[in-house]
Amino acid sequence: MQYFSTNHKSSPVSFRNAVLNGQPDDKGLYFPTTIAKLADDVIGKFKTQSNEDIAFEVIKPYVGGDISDNDLHDICRSTVSFDFPLVKITENITALELFHGPTLAFKDVGAKFMSQCLGHFSDKASKKTVVIVATSGDTGGAVANGFYGAEGVDVVILYPKGRVSRIQELQLTTLGHNVITLEVHGTFDDCQAIAKTALADESLKKNAFLTSANSINVARWLPQQFYYWIAYKNWEGQLPVISVPSGNFGNVTAGMIAAAAGLPVDGFIAASNANDVVPRYFVTGNLEPKPTIPTISNAMDVGNPSNFVRMLELFENSVSENIKDFTAVSITDQETTDTMKRVFDENGYILDPHGAVAFLALERHISNRPGSQGIFLETAHPVKFDSVKEILGTFGEVPSSVAELETKEKHSIEINADYGSVKELLLNKIL
Ligand SMILES: *Cc1c(COP(=O)(O)O)cnc(C)c1O
């Protein structure tokens, strides 16, 4: 499989190079030259296959021959090594819980797959690999966990001091070994700016191969198809509409790729919070990036969604013929909070703020379509967001991994939000 740049200036590259480069030089995004359509008999077999076999079948065409079948199978096995249950909430709304992985968020799937691909490819390189990530909470934990213990790879995480939740901070700071965590006196935007400067700094690249692990990398994006197919395997009844809480729109576009490949689905809803650049696009026809608005579903606080160009590519290539219906909506914080309270009171289910955005969007959508069924993606465990306890008075059942985290020691390096200090530290500590 070759990957072209959505800006069409850089030349197409293999899966390996798309993973190692992350982003094409022309600043577009990599996109597969063809969608790997799955034959009906292959899809039929998914109903009785293991999750790892499904994952392997789905991703193999996108990897081409760059990883042997054996190794790819191993990578798939450890990527989907946890549960993806469907939990019925109301008569016609079901949650697809994606928070049973190591850091209790769906990003574990992409991060795990990507880290193993990068580990696989960098085995053969002569320099060590340093992964630099800025995080507002969820990404950093998933990436750190994915790369934890990987040979020849060091991970540097930058997070804004005092602005991530307690559990997120513990997930970021208690791993140690090859994971170095910088607690930055500044905002997420400061962290991101520092990470970008470091990645572009030639003087850091002499002794190491520097890379980011952000969501635009195809090795993080494409494996997100896995759980849509796993949901299909476990789903019975009429075709569902799928509602996806969206920030950078990587998750929903992965679902759309799966649909283009043959996933039976009635339609998609991309549910945004107050950061409504994409819903507005579908009204006005113009994409107008805006400064980020802080909300309680903060992992979706994105003012300029990077995967939007992939969404356009999907629509323009008419690979979306399988997507009967696509809607993008925006939900306010007040509506999110009200939904969390109502669903807790009426159905006894604890939504995290991101899942709540998708739930309400879905509920509204199917209320006009009597008899239809829907699935929403519950993208993170409620315990990761301090607001859940403030709103509902409880986190519900807390996974045992969280109690274990509480016993661990925090290791972070506090640092000012200026590139000079970070560079000095990188040169002294790692490079
Ligand atoms: C990252 C994230 C999202 C948004 O996913 P995108 O692929 O960026 O649209 C939604 N919910 C949670 C909990 C997240 O961490």
The ligand as a Gaussian input file, in Angstrom:
#p B3LYP/6-31G(d) Opt

LIG

0 1
 C       -8.917000      12.188000      21.969000
 C      -10.267000      11.960000      22.550000
 C      -11.448000      12.177000      21.806000
 C      -11.440000      12.757000      20.411000
 O      -10.975000      11.856000      19.435000
 P      -10.544000      12.418000      17.981000
 O      -10.034000      11.222000      17.264000
 O       -9.485000      13.449000      18.232000
 O      -11.757000      12.994000      17.346000
 C      -12.667000      11.871000      22.405000
 N      -12.728000      11.395000      23.664000
 C      -11.622000      11.183000      24.410000
 C      -11.769000      10.692000      25.800000
 C      -10.355000      11.453000      23.885000
 O       -9.262000      11.254000      24.633000

